[in-house]
Amino acid sequence: MLPPIMALFLFGLGLGTLITFSSSHWLLAWIGLEINTFSILPIMAASHHPRAVEATTKYFLIQAMAAALLLAAGVTNAWSSGQWTFSLMEDPLSLLLTTMALSLKLGLAPFHLWVPDVLQGLEFSTGMILSTWQKLAPLALFLQIQPVDPRITISIGLASIIIGGWGGLDQTQTRKILAYSSIAHMGWIVLILHFSTSLACFTFFLYVFMTLSAFTILDFNKAINMNILAISQKNSPVISATAVLVLLSMAGLPPLTGFAPKAMILYELSINNLPLIALVAALSALLNMFFYLRLTYIVALSLSPSTILACAPWRLPSSKFKTYSAMACIITLAFLPLTPDIMAIFLP
């Protein structure tokens, strides 16, 4: 794709997200989401690969369904309350339709089945945009439209954490593993959404940097599956060592950054008299930790059983590790010492 055309579509992504951020009217928020969706579709199908076209078609149909549900929720809310703002929603049907639509856009359980299939057909750079930037606008609406009953967000969050960990256990394709990882991390964000909005935003902030680091490292090594990931150490030992730490940080192991949001969320659930929910979330995180540790073992301690089906390291196209990738890795690995200050700000 030509750079001016790519810049135009990227501008559309930013414009749609900003319109949704700044709107308090249902129609404007819907228009922003639609601009955002139609801007990402050409980027997804830019490679003209059959799998990319299939993933783009699936994504379009899912997002169209979610947009229709969201528009129906806005019309229903306007019919029952006489106003088009979504700050105050009292109609139960509107709340239900909105929660379903935003869960579908965010890839939350039980509306998560499209996420692994779509990410599997995309390039790493496009999948990175889909896993980070495309979640900003729906999450902003989710922050403003919280269901009256917190059991809804707790159920969605726990189900996403469990399914995200369980679904990634038997995967060998790295993009599907990152897809289930995205489902699990969004589950942690939605789980704490009702109790601490600021903590949910902080968790999403760290999730973006961890996901950015993981996608860029895998893209640098062209590691589309575990077989190629096993020989990445020959290609770049330093990047492979960084990949080990990034994966452990996404698993939530101290002293890496990924431990901070999970610990703070478990603490917040405990002080809100939800120790059972915190226990289930902590135990479910072990499922995620298992496939992260499996990837870590493959990168650090194993060699590929065969290099016939994979590109030899000297045949990989040369590329440079970007500056923003290095900064994302630093934040992913070394942000934990600031946790006490962050807890003082987000959890007064």
C-alpha positions as CSV (number, residue, x, y, z in Angstrom):
1,M,0.0,0.0,0.0
2,L,1.3,3.5,-0.9
3,P,2.4,5.6,2.1
4,P,-0.1,8.5,1.4
5,I,-3.0,6.0,1.2
6,M,-1.8,4.3,4.4
7,A,-1.5,7.7,6.1
8,L,-5.0,8.5,5.1
9,F,-6.4,5.3,6.6
10,L,-4.4,5.8,9.8
11,F,-5.8,9.3,10.0
12,G,-9.2,7.8,9.7
13,L,-8.4,5.5,12.6
14,G,-7.4,8.4,14.8
15,L,-10.4,10.6,13.7
16,G,-12.9,7.9,14.5
17,T,-11.5,7.2,17.9
18,L,-11.3,10.9,18.7
19,I,-15.0,11.4,17.6
20,T,-16.1,8.6,19.9
21,F,-14.0,10.0,22.8
22,S,-15.4,13.5,22.5
23,S,-19.0,12.6,21.9
24,S,-21.9,12.4,24.4
25,H,-24.5,11.7,21.7
26,W,-25.4,8.2,20.6
27,L,-25.3,9.0,16.9
28,L,-21.9,10.7,17.0
29,A,-20.4,7.8,19.0
30,W,-21.8,5.4,16.4
31,I,-20.4,7.5,13.6
32,G,-17.0,7.5,15.2
33,L,-17.0,3.7,15.6
34,E,-18.0,3.3,12.0
35,I,-15.2,5.6,10.7
36,N,-12.8,3.6,12.9
37,T,-14.0,0.3,11.4
38,F,-14.0,1.3,7.8
39,S,-10.5,2.8,8.2
40,I,-9.0,-0.5,9.5
41,L,-10.6,-2.8,6.8
42,P,-8.3,-1.7,3.9
43,I,-5.2,-2.1,6.1
44,M,-6.3,-5.6,7.1
45,A,-6.8,-6.7,3.5
46,A,-3.7,-4.9,2.2
47,S,-1.6,-8.1,1.8
48,H,-4.3,-9.6,-0.6
49,H,-3.7,-13.0,1.0
50,P,-6.8,-15.2,1.1
51,R,-6.5,-15.6,4.8
52,A,-6.3,-11.8,5.2
53,V,-9.4,-11.3,3.0
54,E,-11.2,-13.9,5.1
55,A,-10.2,-12.2,8.3
56,T,-11.3,-8.8,7.0
57,T,-14.6,-10.2,6.0
58,K,-15.2,-11.8,9.4
59,Y,-14.2,-8.6,11.2
60,F,-16.5,-6.5,9.0
61,L,-19.5,-8.7,9.7
62,I,-18.8,-8.9,13.4
63,Q,-18.3,-5.1,13.7
64,A,-21.4,-4.5,11.6
65,M,-23.5,-6.6,14.0
66,A,-22.0,-4.8,17.0
67,A,-22.7,-1.4,15.4
68,A,-26.3,-2.4,14.7
69,L,-26.8,-3.5,18.3
70,L,-25.3,-0.2,19.5
71,L,-27.5,1.8,17.3
72,A,-30.6,-0.2,18.4
73,A,-29.6,0.5,22.0
74,G,-29.4,4.2,21.3
75,V,-32.8,4.3,19.6
76,T,-34.3,2.3,22.4
77,N,-32.8,4.6,25.0
78,A,-34.1,7.6,23.2
79,W,-37.5,6.1,22.9
80,S,-37.8,5.3,26.6
81,S,-36.1,8.4,28.1
82,G,-36.4,11.0,25.4
83,Q,-32.7,11.9,25.2
84,W,-29.8,10.8,23.1
85,T,-27.0,11.1,25.6
86,F,-25.6,7.9,27.0
87,S,-24.4,9.3,30.4
88,L,-27.7,8.2,32.0
89,M,-29.2,5.0,30.9
90,E,-32.1,3.6,32.9
91,D,-33.7,1.4,30.3
92,P,-32.7,-2.3,31.0
93,L,-33.0,-3.3,27.3
94,S,-30.7,-0.5,26.2
95,L,-28.2,-1.5,28.9
96,L,-28.3,-5.1,27.7
97,L,-27.9,-4.3,24.0
98,T,-25.1,-1.8,24.8
99,T,-23.2,-4.4,26.9
100,M,-23.5,-7.0,24.2
101,A,-22.4,-4.6,21.5
102,L,-19.3,-3.4,23.3
103,S,-18.4,-6.9,24.5
104,L,-18.6,-8.0,20.9
105,K,-16.3,-5.1,19.8
106,L,-13.8,-5.8,22.6
107,G,-13.8,-9.5,22.0
108,L,-15.0,-10.4,25.5
109,A,-16.6,-13.7,26.4
110,P,-19.0,-15.1,25.4
111,F,-18.6,-13.0,22.2
112,H,-14.9,-13.8,21.7
113,L,-14.9,-16.5,19.0
114,W,-14.0,-14.1,16.2
115,V,-10.8,-12.8,17.8
116,P,-8.4,-15.8,17.2
117,D,-9.6,-16.4,13.7
118,V,-9.3,-12.7,12.7
119,L,-5.8,-12.3,14.2
120,Q,-4.6,-15.5,12.7
121,G,-5.2,-14.1,9.2
122,L,-3.5,-10.8,9.7
123,E,0.1,-9.6,9.7
124,F,1.7,-8.8,13.1
125,S,1.6,-5.0,12.6
126,T,-2.1,-5.1,11.7
127,G,-2.8,-7.5,14.5
128,M,-1.1,-5.1,16.9
129,I,-3.4,-2.2,15.8
130,L,-6.4,-4.5,16.2
131,S,-5.4,-5.6,19.7
132,T,-4.5,-2.1,21.0
133,W,-5.9,1.0,19.2
134,Q,-9.1,-0.6,18.1
135,K,-10.1,-1.3,21.7
136,L,-9.8,2.4,22.7
137,A,-13.1,3.6,21.4
138,P,-15.3,0.7,22.7
139,L,-13.6,0.8,26.1
140,A,-14.2,4.6,26.3
141,L,-17.9,3.9,25.8
142,F,-17.8,1.0,28.3
143,L,-16.3,3.4,30.9
144,Q,-19.2,5.8,30.5
145,I,-22.0,3.2,30.2
146,Q,-21.6,0.9,33.1
147,P,-24.4,-1.6,33.9
148,V,-26.4,-0.9,37.0
149,D,-25.7,-4.5,38.2
150,P,-22.0,-5.1,38.8
151,R,-22.5,-8.8,38.4
152,I,-22.7,-8.4,34.7
153,T,-19.2,-6.9,34.4
154,I,-17.8,-9.4,36.9
155,S,-19.3,-12.4,35.0
156,I,-18.0,-11.1,31.7
157,G,-14.5,-10.4,33.2
158,L,-14.2,-13.8,34.9
159,A,-15.4,-15.7,31.8
160,S,-12.9,-13.8,29.6
161,I,-10.0,-14.6,32.0
162,I,-10.9,-18.3,32.1
163,I,-11.6,-18.7,28.4
164,G,-8.5,-16.6,27.4
165,G,-6.3,-18.9,29.5
166,W,-8.1,-22.1,28.6
167,G,-8.2,-21.4,24.9
168,G,-4.5,-20.7,24.6
169,L,-3.3,-23.9,26.2
170,D,-3.3,-26.0,23.0
171,Q,-2.3,-23.4,20.5
172,T,0.9,-23.5,18.4
173,Q,0.3,-20.4,16.3
174,T,1.7,-17.3,18.0
175,R,-1.0,-15.0,16.7
176,K,-3.7,-17.2,18.2
177,I,-1.8,-17.3,21.5
178,L,-1.7,-13.5,21.5
179,A,-5.4,-13.4,20.6
180,Y,-6.4,-15.5,23.7
181,S,-3.9,-13.4,25.7
182,S,-5.8,-10.3,24.6
183,I,-9.1,-11.8,25.6
184,A,-7.7,-12.6,29.1
185,H,-6.2,-9.2,29.6
186,M,-9.4,-7.4,28.6
187,G,-11.2,-9.7,31.1
188,W,-9.0,-8.3,33.9
189,I,-9.9,-4.7,32.7
190,V,-13.6,-5.3,32.7
191,L,-13.5,-7.2,36.0
192,I,-12.3,-4.1,37.9
193,L,-14.2,-1.6,35.7
194,H,-17.2,-1.2,38.1
195,F,-15.0,-0.7,41.2
196,S,-12.1,1.5,40.0
197,T,-12.3,3.2,36.6
198,S,-8.8,4.7,37.0
199,L,-7.3,1.3,37.8
200,A,-9.0,-0.2,34.7
201,C,-7.5,2.6,32.6
202,F,-4.0,2.0,34.1
203,T,-4.3,-1.7,33.4
204,F,-5.2,-1.0,29.8
205,F,-2.2,1.4,29.6
206,L,0.2,-1.3,30.6
207,Y,-1.6,-3.9,28.4
208,V,-1.0,-1.7,25.4
209,F,2.7,-1.5,26.0
210,M,3.0,-5.3,26.8
211,T,1.1,-6.2,23.7
212,L,3.1,-3.7,21.6
213,S,6.3,-5.3,22.8
214,A,5.1,-8.9,22.2
215,F,3.9,-8.2,18.6
216,T,7.0,-6.3,17.6
217,I,9.4,-9.0,18.9
218,L,7.5,-11.7,17.1
219,D,7.3,-9.6,14.0
220,F,11.1,-9.0,14.1
221,N,11.7,-12.8,14.3
222,K,8.9,-13.6,11.8
223,A,7.7,-16.1,14.4
224,I,4.3,-17.1,13.1
225,N,4.5,-20.5,15.0
226,M,6.4,-22.1,17.7
227,N,8.7,-23.9,15.3
228,I,10.1,-20.6,14.0
229,L,10.1,-19.2,17.5
230,A,12.4,-21.9,18.6
231,I,15.2,-20.9,16.1
232,S,14.8,-17.2,16.8
233,Q,17.7,-17.3,19.2
234,K,20.1,-17.9,16.3
235,N,18.7,-14.8,14.6
236,S,19.1,-12.4,17.5
237,P,20.1,-13.6,20.9
238,V,19.5,-10.2,22.5
239,I,15.9,-9.9,21.2
240,S,15.2,-13.5,22.2
241,A,16.3,-12.8,25.7
242,T,14.1,-9.7,25.7
243,A,11.2,-11.9,24.4
244,V,11.6,-14.2,27.4
245,L,11.2,-11.3,29.8
246,V,8.3,-9.8,27.9
247,L,6.4,-13.1,27.9
248,L,7.1,-13.5,31.7
249,S,5.8,-9.9,32.2
250,M,2.6,-10.7,30.3
251,A,2.3,-13.8,32.6
252,G,2.3,-11.4,35.6
253,L,5.5,-12.6,37.3
254,P,7.3,-10.2,39.6
255,P,9.6,-8.3,39.4
256,L,8.3,-7.4,35.9
257,T,5.7,-4.8,35.1
258,G,2.9,-7.2,34.3
259,F,2.7,-8.2,38.0
260,A,1.5,-4.7,39.0
261,P,-2.0,-4.5,37.5
262,K,-3.0,-8.0,38.5
263,A,-1.8,-7.4,42.1
264,M,-3.6,-4.1,42.3
265,I,-6.8,-5.6,40.8
266,L,-6.7,-8.5,43.3
267,Y,-6.2,-6.0,46.1
268,E,-9.1,-3.8,45.0
269,L,-11.4,-6.9,44.8
270,S,-10.4,-8.0,48.3
271,I,-11.1,-4.6,49.9
272,N,-14.5,-4.6,48.2
273,N,-15.4,-7.8,50.0
274,L,-15.0,-10.0,47.0
275,P,-12.3,-12.5,48.1
276,L,-13.9,-15.4,46.2
277,I,-13.9,-13.5,42.9
278,A,-10.3,-12.5,43.6
279,L,-9.4,-16.1,44.3
280,V,-11.0,-17.4,41.1
281,A,-9.3,-14.7,39.0
282,A,-5.9,-15.5,40.6
283,L,-6.3,-19.2,39.9
284,S,-7.5,-18.5,36.4
285,A,-4.4,-16.5,35.8
286,L,-2.4,-19.7,36.2
287,L,-3.9,-20.9,32.9
288,N,-2.4,-17.9,31.1
289,M,0.9,-18.4,32.9
290,F,1.1,-21.9,31.6
291,F,1.2,-21.0,27.9
292,Y,3.4,-18.0,28.5
293,L,5.9,-20.3,30.3
294,R,5.7,-22.7,27.4
295,L,6.6,-20.0,25.0
296,T,9.4,-18.9,27.3
297,Y,10.7,-22.5,27.4
298,I,10.6,-22.7,23.6
299,V,12.5,-19.5,23.1
300,A,15.2,-20.0,25.8
301,L,15.7,-23.7,26.3
302,S,14.8,-25.6,23.1
303,L,15.7,-25.9,19.5
304,S,13.4,-26.5,16.5
305,P,13.1,-30.2,15.7
306,S,13.3,-29.3,12.0
307,T,14.3,-26.3,10.0
308,I,13.0,-27.5,6.7
309,L,9.6,-25.9,6.9
310,A,10.9,-22.7,8.4
311,C,13.1,-20.0,7.0
312,A,16.8,-20.3,8.0
313,P,18.0,-17.3,10.0
314,W,20.2,-16.0,7.2
315,R,17.2,-16.0,4.8
316,L,15.1,-13.7,7.0
317,P,14.7,-10.2,5.6
318,S,16.8,-7.7,7.4
319,S,14.9,-5.3,9.7
320,K,15.7,-3.0,12.5
321,F,14.3,-3.0,16.0
322,K,12.3,0.2,16.1
323,T,12.8,2.9,18.8
324,Y,9.2,2.7,20.0
325,S,9.6,-1.1,20.3
326,A,12.6,-0.6,22.6
327,M,10.7,1.9,24.7
328,A,7.7,-0.4,25.0
329,C,10.0,-3.2,26.1
330,I,11.6,-1.0,28.7
331,I,8.2,-0.1,30.2
332,T,7.1,-3.7,30.0
333,L,10.1,-4.9,32.0
334,A,11.0,-2.1,34.4
335,F,7.8,-0.2,35.4
336,L,7.2,-2.2,38.6
337,P,9.3,0.0,41.0
338,L,6.8,2.8,40.4
339,T,3.9,0.7,41.6
340,P,3.8,2.3,45.1
341,D,3.4,5.7,43.6
342,I,0.9,4.5,41.1
343,M,-1.2,2.9,43.9
344,A,-1.1,6.2,45.8
345,I,-2.6,7.9,42.7
346,F,-5.1,5.3,41.5
347,L,-6.0,3.8,44.9
348,P,-6.2,6.6,47.4
